[in-house]
Structure formats: structure tokens, C-alpha cells
Amino acid sequence: MKLIKDYRGERSTLHVVQPHTTIREAASLMADKNIGALPVMAEGHLVGIISERDIISRVIAKSKDPGTTLVADVMTRDLFVASPDEPWTSCLVKMKRAKVRHLPVLQNDRLVNIISLRDLLQLSIDEKEENIESIHRSLFGSAQF
């Protein structure tokens, strides 16, 4: 079973924002980096997460000004988090229960990553490909297919 720490992904940098960041700035960063959520950090601690869904439902739909509304005013504060040593399937269950698509990954109360539903899909695919290759090797020897 693949663990969260097994996912390498395409992300080389963990992007975060602070509570006093405006929604416009956060949305711009999300668009520039093609990411759907940003961890919110204050004094080195994870205090929330801001997602595309938060921006749509709590800012745009309520006609708030993204240029003056702060991340702190609309971020999700009650967080579900993952551990690097957690199986990907456990994270999938957490996401389903919480109805979220992103989980911050904490190790010793320190933010080390954020994992998305898309990341978990890739872990699932990787695991299935490895299983297929293993079965193929056991049936047909070491030849690659």
C-alpha cells in the first residue's frame, strides 16, 4: 500500500499564504501556480486553508470584494490533515467524509506538503501499474511489456 510520502508529484515548492493576504492575491497565486488550494500559515503554524471553492462560495457568491476581503475572513479553519506515513486510501476516506479535495500533510505539527484528490488518483494508478507489472513478471518472467 502506497503511503502519502511515496507521492513525489510535480510540485517542487509548497506555496502558502498568510491570513492577511487578500483573496485577489491568493487567487492570483493559485492561478499562476495552477493549484486549487493554499495552506494558510501564521507564525509558522498552519491555521487554515483557502480553496477555489471557498473563494467562489464565500466571496464571489456573496458579492464580497476580492481586493479587500482577507483570507482570514473566509478560509476553512476546521481542518482534516494527513500524515506522510498514512496510506493514500486513508486520506481518500478523510476527503470523502470532509467533502474536501485537499489535505495538508503535517509531520510533527509542521506543514510538509498538501495533497489533492488528483494526487491520490495518481497514487492509485501508480499502485495498480506496479501490481500489473508484478503479475506480468510472475507469469511471463522478467520481460517488460
PAKE-845870 format. One line per 5 residues: number of its first residue (from 1); for each residue x, y, z of N, C-alpha, C. Coordinates in steps of 0.1 Angstrom, whole numbers. Layout:
NUM) X Y Z X Y Z X Y Z | ...
//
This chain:
1) 9 -12 0 0 0 0 9 12 0 | 7 21 -10 14 33 -11 11 43 1 | 21 50 5 19 60 16 20 74 10 | 15 84 17 15 97 12 29 102 9 | 39 98 17 53 102 14 58 96 1
6) 52 85 -4 56 79 -16 53 88 -29 | 44 97 -27 39 106 -38 49 117 -40 | 56 117 -52 65 128 -55 59 139 -62 | 50 136 -71 42 146 -78 51 156 -86 | 44 166 -91 51 177 -99 55 189 -91
11) 50 190 -79 52 201 -71 66 201 -65 | 74 212 -68 87 213 -62 87 223 -50 | 77 232 -50 76 242 -40 62 241 -33 | 62 243 -20 49 243 -13 46 258 -11 | 35 262 -18 31 276 -18 21 278 -6
16) 22 288 1 14 291 13 10 306 12 | 0 310 20 -4 324 22 -5 327 36 | -6 339 40 -8 343 54 -22 349 55 | -28 349 67 -41 353 69 -44 367 64 | -35 376 64 -37 390 60 -36 392 44
21) -34 381 37 -33 381 23 -47 384 17 | -49 392 7 -62 394 1 -66 382 -7 | -79 380 -9 -84 370 -18 -79 371 -32 | -78 383 -37 -73 386 -50 -58 381 -51 | -50 384 -41 -36 379 -42 -36 364 -41
26) -44 358 -32 -44 343 -31 -49 337 -44 | -59 342 -50 -65 337 -63 -55 338 -74 | -47 349 -74 -37 351 -84 -26 341 -83 | -22 338 -71 -11 328 -68 -16 314 -73 | -29 311 -69 -35 298 -73 -35 297 -88
31) -39 307 -95 -40 307 -110 -26 306 -116 | -16 314 -111 -3 313 -116 4 300 -114 | 1 293 -103 8 280 -100 -1 268 -104 | -13 271 -109 -22 260 -112 -25 251 -101 | -29 257 -89 -32 249 -77 -46 253 -72
36) -53 244 -66 -66 246 -62 -68 250 -47 | -58 250 -40 -59 254 -25 -45 258 -20 | -46 266 -10 -33 271 -4 -34 270 11 | -24 264 18 -24 264 32 -22 278 37 | -28 281 48 -27 295 54 -18 293 67
41) -7 301 67 2 300 78 3 313 86 | 4 312 99 6 323 107 17 319 118 | 27 327 119 38 325 128 43 310 128 | 44 305 115 50 292 114 40 280 116 | 27 283 119 18 273 121 6 273 111
46) 1 261 108 -10 260 99 -22 265 106 | -29 275 101 -41 280 108 -54 278 99 | -52 274 86 -64 272 78 -60 268 64 | -69 268 55 -67 265 41 -77 273 33 | -73 279 22 -82 286 13 -82 279 0
51) -94 275 -5 -96 268 -17 -104 276 -27 | -103 271 -40 -112 277 -50 -126 277 -46 | -131 266 -40 -144 265 -35 -148 276 -25 | -138 278 -15 -140 288 -5 -142 302 -12 | -134 305 -22 -134 318 -29 -147 319 -36
56) -152 309 -43 -165 310 -50 -176 312 -40 | -177 303 -30 -189 303 -22 -189 314 -11 | -177 318 -7 -177 328 5 -173 342 0 | -169 343 -12 -165 357 -17 -173 361 -29 | -172 354 -40 -179 357 -52 -194 356 -51
61) -199 345 -46 -213 343 -44 -220 353 -34 | -212 359 -25 -217 368 -15 -214 382 -19 | -209 384 -31 -205 398 -37 -196 406 -28 | -186 398 -22 -175 405 -14 -164 409 -24 | -157 419 -21 -146 425 -29 -134 416 -27
66) -129 409 -37 -117 401 -35 -104 409 -32 | -105 422 -36 -93 431 -34 -92 435 -19 | -103 434 -12 -102 439 2 -106 428 12 | -112 417 7 -115 406 16 -102 398 19 | -100 395 32 -88 388 36 -90 373 37
71) -80 366 34 -80 351 35 -85 347 49 | -81 354 59 -86 350 73 -101 351 75 | -107 359 67 -122 361 68 -130 350 61 | -124 342 52 -131 332 45 -125 318 45 | -113 317 50 -106 304 50 -113 293 58
76) -111 281 55 -116 270 63 -106 268 74 | -112 268 86 -104 267 98 -104 253 104 | -115 246 103 -116 232 109 -110 223 98 | -98 219 101 -90 211 90 -89 196 93 | -90 189 83 -86 175 83 -72 175 77
81) -63 167 83 -49 167 79 -45 152 77 | -34 151 70 -28 138 68 -14 137 73 | -9 125 75 5 123 79 12 117 67 | 25 120 66 33 114 55 33 98 55 | 32 92 67 32 78 69 18 72 67
86) 8 79 63 -5 74 62 -8 68 48 | -15 57 47 -18 52 34 -27 61 26 | -25 61 13 -33 70 5 -48 68 6 | -52 55 9 -66 52 10 -72 58 22 | -65 60 33 -70 66 45 -73 81 42
91) -64 87 34 -66 101 30 -78 103 22 | -81 93 13 -92 94 4 -105 93 13 | -105 85 23 -117 84 32 -119 97 40 | -108 103 44 -109 116 51 -115 127 42 | -110 127 29 -115 137 20 -130 135 17
96) -134 122 16 -148 120 13 -157 124 25 | -152 121 37 -160 125 49 -161 140 51 | -150 147 48 -150 161 50 -155 169 38 | -157 161 27 -161 168 14 -152 178 10 | -139 175 10 -128 184 5 -120 177 -5
101) -112 185 -12 -103 179 -23 -88 181 -20 | -85 187 -8 -71 189 -5 -69 187 10 | -58 180 13 -54 178 27 -40 183 30 | -38 191 40 -25 195 44 -18 182 50 | -5 181 48 2 170 53 11 175 64
106) 10 170 76 17 175 88 26 164 93 | 38 168 97 48 159 103 53 166 115 | 50 161 127 54 167 140 49 181 140 | 36 183 137 29 196 137 35 206 127 | 43 202 118 49 210 108 44 207 94
111) 39 217 87 34 215 73 45 211 64 | 44 199 57 54 194 48 49 192 34 | 36 193 32 30 191 19 15 194 19 | 9 194 8 -5 194 6 -8 184 -4 | -18 176 -2 -21 165 -12 -36 167 -17
116) -37 165 -30 -50 167 -36 -57 154 -40 | -69 155 -43 -76 143 -48 -69 138 -61 | -65 147 -69 -57 143 -81 -45 136 -78 | -38 140 -67 -26 133 -63 -29 119 -59 | -40 117 -51 -44 104 -47 -48 95 -58
121) -54 101 -68 -57 93 -81 -44 88 -87 | -34 97 -87 -21 93 -93 -15 82 -85 | -15 82 -72 -10 72 -63 -17 59 -66 | -30 59 -68 -38 47 -71 -34 41 -84 | -32 50 -94 -28 45 -107 -14 39 -106
126) -5 46 -99 9 40 -98 9 27 -91 | 1 25 -81 0 13 -73 -6 2 -82 | -16 5 -90 -22 -5 -99 -12 -9 -110 | -4 0 -115 6 -3 -126 17 -12 -120 | 21 -9 -108 31 -18 -101 26 -32 -99
131) 13 -33 -95 7 -46 -93 6 -54 -107 | 2 -47 -117 1 -53 -130 15 -58 -135 | 25 -49 -133 39 -53 -137 44 -65 -129 | 40 -66 -116 44 -77 -107 38 -90 -112 | 25 -89 -115 18 -101 -120 23 -105 -134
136) 26 -96 -142 32 -99 -155 45 -106 -154 | 54 -101 -145 67 -107 -142 65 -121 -137 | 56 -123 -128 54 -136 -122 49 -146 -132 | 41 -141 -142 35 -150 -152 45 -153 -164 | 52 -142 -168 60 -143 -180 75 -141 -178
141) 79 -140 -166 94 -138 -164 97 -123 -163 | 109 -119 -165 113 -105 -163 112 -96 -175 | 106 -101 -186 104 -93 -198 94 -81 -195 | 98 -70 -200 89 -58 -198 78 -59 -209 | 67 -53 -206 56 -52 -216 53 -38 -219
//
